[in-house]
Amino acid sequence: MPSPFPGMDPYLEHPSLWPDIHNSLITAIRDELSPQVAPNYYVGLERRAYLFKPDDIVFVGRPDVSIVQQRRQSTVPAMADFAVAEPPAIYEVDMPMAEEVSESFLEIREVKTGRLITLMELLSPVNKISDEGREQYIRKRADVLRTWTNLVEIDLLRAGKPMPVVGQDIESDYRILVSPGWRRPHARLHVFSLRQPIPEISIPLQKGEDEPTLALNDVLHSLYNRARFDLRLDYSEPPIPPLADEDAAWAQGLVAAWPSPV
């Protein structure tokens, strides 16, 4: 069942679904690029972990599991000649322990040397919306930008502030940053709206080499079909985060013409 949207499906951005989307899409991107960069390079899937406080877990689509229950002691019967005070209450509580959340990213490395050539990131609520996760990610991003390693940063989330670039503020629903190491501080920023297909991009390797292409729109839509994400989406409700009024009306028109899943 194809998605009703020509590009990014905003319903896929739901925080509870995004971890599955993120892991599945990053793997599909690796499968798409690996044949194009072989035999000189390979694409490795790596993971990083974040530690979050309980009140920050909501940003990454994890439920708040804290439970507070009151348990009282049995009432002590009053003596005839004395008033007995209410006994102290006892509560069952959860301790504020940090929770680990992991996510995947891609590294293109040279086969002969193992040298990191290109880092590919697919942003998530972990590193875009959460204050702690964003701070950690921006520090790592800055470290990469001080090297010759290429950076490809894919942002398919409308929620949260876009990652910083120098110059004027550019408004867009989604964006892809391609920063070849030899062109810094210059980079290519692909911006596109909900109503547009995701643009095809070139993935930088080493200067002067042919660049493989990533048809991300095709990759995402093929994944949508294979994984049957249509069965997990409720198109009768507004997406999260909600759309602007004009885009919401446009989206409702697409959904109305979309056949029900079978």
Sequence and secondary structure as in RCSB ss.txt:
>XXXX:A:sequence
MPSPFPGMDPYLEHPSLWPDIHNSLITAIRDELSPQVAPNYYVGLERRAYLFKPDDIVFVGRPDVSIVQQRRQST
VPAMADFAVAEPPAIYEVDMPMAEEVSESFLEIREVKTGRLITLMELLSPVNKISDEGREQYIRKRADVLRTWTN
LVEIDLLRAGKPMPVVGQDIESDYRILVSPGWRRPHARLHVFSLRQPIPEISIPLQKGEDEPTLALNDVLHSLYN
RARFDLRLDYSEPPIPPLADEDAAWAQGLVAAWPSPV
>XXXX:A:secstr
   SSSS  GGGG TTTHHHHHHHHHHHHHHHHHHHHTTTEEEEEEEEEEEE GGGGGGGT       EEE    
    TTS       EEE      EEEEEEEEEEEETTT  EEEEEEE  HHHHTSHHHHHHHHHHHHHHHTSS E
EEEEE   SS     SSS    SEEEEEE GGGTT  EEEEE TTS    EE   STTS   EE HHHHHHHHHH
HHTGGGG  TTS  SS   HHHHHHHHHHHHTS    
